[in-house]
Each structure stands twice: as structure tokens, then as C-alpha cells.
Amino acid sequence: MTSVSTAYATIVIAARNAGKYNGATLDSLAALNDQDFRVILVNDGSTDDTVQIAEDFKAAHPAIDLVILTGPAQGVSAARNMGLAQVTSDVVIFLDADDLLATDALAGFKMALEGTDCIAALGRVLRIDEAGKPQPSPDNRELVPDSGQLYALIKKNYIVNGGALAIRTAIAKAVGGYDKSLKYGEDWEFWCRLLAMGDIVTAGGDHSLGYRQIGTGANFLAGAKPFARDIACLDRIAANTDIRKQLGWRLGLALRMRRIDIFWSGVRTKYQYGSKRSALMLSALGLLVYPDSLARPKLAVRLLKSVLR
């Protein structure tokens, strides 16, 4: 049964074997200067001390409404959906178990959404290394256009990470939550369906989220097959009736650009966490397979900045 909360926001954390980081993640919530939230942590089949850390945090911070659920152990999307089903607050934030919310994140989201009919508020994503040290990061908010936001998101994932997005709960539920069948790109596919329902607004401040970069994480694994022809999350968007009606022939162009972006993101990840030599070889092959990359100088600049950081 869903317990009713009067909090403004609910922070849903899907956690599997996150014991190395989830203590710091929860501590970042205790440090928020706006405490008008509750937390739902969904344990997705952990075999480490993830749950114990959460229970210790709950005991140490009785003023914070923290609910710990036992998830279906069917992956992050199923765990997030389980948490979403319990949300009764106005806004929901899907925070990864190794990331950090900035002290003024919730206040910034609330201020950005107030008085608007926007479906969500997006903050800046600051990349941090495994130890939590900030890394040079471009401001993803600069990629959010005043109009045509769905088209822009399909071309380029400017949301970056769900912890930087405060979503109106009614919209998150209306689109059906996350697609449990997707192994990679499930968050971007979910965000595209959200933006088919309306626009987002950007939140102010330096940054809203500290996004931890881990070489063994999903982004690294997703780059393992840079020339893959079948990318399930792209196929889902291509088949989405509502999105096809909204964008028409431009959808195919946007998906082509997104495919190019995924390729070069994979090259960047391989360069940073794998073999630099292999990354350079992939770059040469990529220019043959995706010659239209040359028509996107801004992509090259962002890639270069990421590699040099």
C-alpha cells in the first residue's frame, strides 16, 4: 500500500551493491538546505552492506522520512518503477546510489518550477571522479533550447543524469515510468517520452548534481559495441507514435544524430577508461562510418573538452 506523504519531493534511489558510495549519497540529502522531501530507497538485490548503510542513516537522521523497500532484483528500471509507484509528492527525483545532490538542489528545482506549467526542472550536472573530486564539466543547461526541446533531446542527451531532473510526479506516472526491457539508454528513452508531454525549465545555481564517473559503470559498458546497428532505446523512440506525430520526418534525422553522438560518447569513454590506442583507431573508423560527424563541429569541441579534462 502506498503511504501518503505531504513532502514536496520524493527522491527515489535504486541501489544494488552500492555500499561503497550510498552513504555519501544519503549524506548529501541530509545536507540539503530545503528538507521538504522524503526518500524511497529500493534495494535491488544487494549482497553487500547497502541496506545496512541505509538503516544506519535512517537511525542517525530520524527527521528524514526514509523508506527502504525490497525490490524485484530485475534491474534499475524495475526498481525505479517500484519506487515511483509509492510516490505521492508533487515532484520526483531519480537519484543514482553513487551520485550527490548539491546543497541547494531541491530549493533550486522548486524555485524553477514555481508558477510554470513545465513538466520538470533541469539543473547543471557536475562530473566528479570516483573519490568525489569535481571534474571540468560543460554546462548541460546551455544545450536546452527555448523551443523544440524534444527534438534537441533526441539529438543530444542534455539531461545527462536523472538526479539533475525534478519531474512532476503526475507526468512521470502518466508516461508509464521506465521501460524495464531496456538494458541501456532506459533513462534517455524515458526522458524523451516525458518531453513529448511538455517542456522543461532550467534551474539556476552552480550545479544541482555531482555525477560520479566510474570506469566500470553503465556508460562504460554501453560503449563496448560502438558500431552496433541495433540500439534498442533508439528503436523504441523511432516506434513511438506520439513522438512520430510530433516530429514527422525530422525524427529520422534526430535519431541519426543521436546515433552519432552515442558512437563518439563511446569513443570518449574508451579513451578515458580503456585503451587510448583503441579509441584513436575507433575515431578513424568512425569518420568513415559516420562522415556526417564532420558537419557537427560543436560535437567535436565537446568531445575534445571531455578527453582533456
Residue pairs with C-beta under 8 A, 6 or more apart in sequence:
2 85
2 86
2 87
2 88
3 67
3 86
3 88
4 88
5 38
5 65
5 88
5 89
6 89
7 36
7 37
7 38
7 65
7 89
8 34
8 36
8 37
8 89
8 90
8 91
8 106
8 110
9 36
9 37
9 38
9 89
9 90
9 91
9 92
9 93
9 106
9 109
9 110
9 166
10 37
10 38
10 39
10 40
10 83
10 86
10 87
10 88
10 89
10 91
10 92
10 93
10 169
11 29
11 37
11 38
11 39
11 40
11 92
11 93
11 95
11 101
12 40
12 42
12 80
12 83
12 84
12 87
12 92
12 93
12 94
12 95
13 22
13 25
13 39
13 40
13 41
13 42
13 83
13 95
13 96
13 97
14 42
14 44
14 71
14 76
14 79
14 80
14 83
14 94
14 96
14 97
15 22
15 41
15 42
15 43
15 44
15 46
15 50
15 54
15 79
15 97
16 43
16 44
16 45
16 46
16 50
16 73
16 76
16 79
16 97
17 46
17 47
17 48
17 50
18 25
18 46
18 48
18 50
18 97
18 98
19 46
19 48
19 49
19 50
19 52
19 53
20 98
21 97
21 98
21 212
22 41
22 50
22 53
22 54
22 97
22 98
23 53
23 57
24 100
24 132
25 95
25 96
25 97
25 98
25 99
25 100
26 39
26 53
26 54
26 57
26 66
27 57
28 100
28 101
28 102
28 210
29 37
29 39
29 64
29 101
30 57
30 61
30 64
31 103
32 101
32 103
32 104
32 105
32 106
32 107
33 103
33 104
33 106
33 107
34 104
34 106
34 107
34 110
35 63
35 64
36 106
36 110
37 65
37 89
37 106
38 64
38 65
38 66
38 67
38 89
39 64
39 65
39 66
39 67
40 67
40 69
40 83
40 86
40 87
41 54
41 66
41 67
41 68
41 69
41 97
42 69
42 70
42 71
42 79
42 80
42 82
42 83
43 50
43 51
43 54
43 68
43 69
43 70
43 71
44 71
44 72
44 73
44 74
44 75
44 76
44 78
44 79
45 71
45 73
50 97
51 68
54 66
54 68
55 68
57 64
57 66
58 64
58 66
58 68
67 86
69 82
69 83
69 86
71 78
71 79
71 82
72 78
72 79
72 82
74 180
75 180
75 183
76 178
76 186
77 177
77 178
77 179
77 180
77 182
77 186
78 178
78 180
80 94
80 177
80 178
81 177
81 178
81 180
83 94
84 92
84 169
84 172
84 173
84 177
87 169
87 172
87 173
88 169
89 169
90 168
90 169
91 109
91 110
91 113
91 166
91 167
91 168
91 169
92 166
92 167
92 169
92 172
93 101
93 106
93 109
93 162
93 163
93 165
93 166
93 167
94 162
94 163
94 165
94 167
94 187
95 101
95 162
95 163
96 161
96 162
96 163
96 211
96 212
98 212
98 214
99 161
99 163
99 209
99 210
99 211
99 212
100 128
100 132
100 209
100 210
100 212
101 163
101 208
101 209
101 210
102 123
102 126
102 205
102 206
102 207
102 208
102 209
102 210
104 205
105 123
105 203
105 205
105 208
105 209
106 166
108 121
108 123
108 203
108 204
108 205
108 208
109 121
109 123
109 166
109 203
109 208
110 166
111 203
111 204
112 118
112 121
112 166
112 201
112 202
112 203
112 204
113 120
113 121
113 166
113 168
113 201
116 201
117 198
118 198
118 199
118 200
118 201
119 167
119 168
119 171
119 194
119 195
119 197
119 198
119 199
119 200
120 165
120 166
120 167
120 168
120 171
120 194
120 200
120 201
121 165
121 166
121 200
121 201
121 202
121 203
122 140
122 141
122 144
122 158
122 159
122 164
122 165
122 200
122 201
122 202
122 203
123 141
123 164
123 165
123 166
123 202
123 203
123 205
123 207
123 208
123 209
124 137
124 139
124 140
124 141
124 164
124 203
124 205
124 206
124 207
124 208
124 209
125 137
125 140
125 160
125 161
125 164
125 207
125 208
125 209
125 211
126 134
126 135
126 137
126 206
126 207
126 209
126 210
126 211
127 134
127 135
127 136
127 137
127 210
127 211
127 213
127 309
128 134
128 135
128 210
128 211
128 212
128 213
129 135
129 212
129 213
130 212
130 213
130 214
132 210
132 212
134 210
135 213
135 309
136 305
136 309
137 207
137 309
138 302
138 305
140 158
140 159
140 160
140 164
141 158
141 202
141 203
143 152
143 156
143 158
144 152
144 158
144 200
144 202
145 152
147 199
149 195
149 199
149 200
150 192
150 195
150 196
150 243
150 246
150 247
151 247
151 250
151 254
152 158
153 159
153 188
153 191
153 192
153 195
154 192
154 237
154 243
154 247
154 251
154 254
154 255
154 257
154 258
155 254
155 257
155 258
155 261
156 257
156 258
156 261
157 188
157 191
157 258
157 261
159 165
159 187
159 188
159 191
160 211
161 187
161 209
161 211
162 187
162 191
163 208
163 209
163 211
164 208
164 209
164 211
165 191
165 200
166 203
167 194
171 194
171 197
171 198
172 194
174 197
175 190
175 193
175 194
175 196
175 197
176 193
177 190
178 186
178 187
178 190
179 186
179 189
179 190
179 236
180 186
181 232
182 189
182 232
182 233
182 236
183 232
184 218
184 221
184 222
184 232
184 233
185 222
185 231
185 232
185 233
185 234
186 233
188 233
189 233
189 236
189 237
192 237
192 240
192 243
193 240
193 242
193 243
196 240
196 242
196 243
196 246
213 272
214 220
215 272
215 273
219 265
219 269
220 269
220 273
220 274
222 262
222 266
222 269
223 265
223 266
223 267
223 269
223 270
224 266
226 263
226 266
226 267
226 270
226 282
226 286
227 263
227 285
227 289
231 259
231 262
234 255
234 258
234 259
237 243
237 251
237 255
238 244
238 251
238 252
238 255
243 251
244 251
247 254
256 292
257 296
259 290
260 290
260 292
260 293
260 296
260 299
261 299
263 286
263 289
263 290
264 286
264 293
264 299
264 303
266 282
267 279
267 282
267 283
267 286
267 303
268 279
268 303
268 306
268 307
270 278
270 279
270 282
271 279
271 280
271 307
272 306
272 307
286 293
287 293
287 294
293 299
293 300
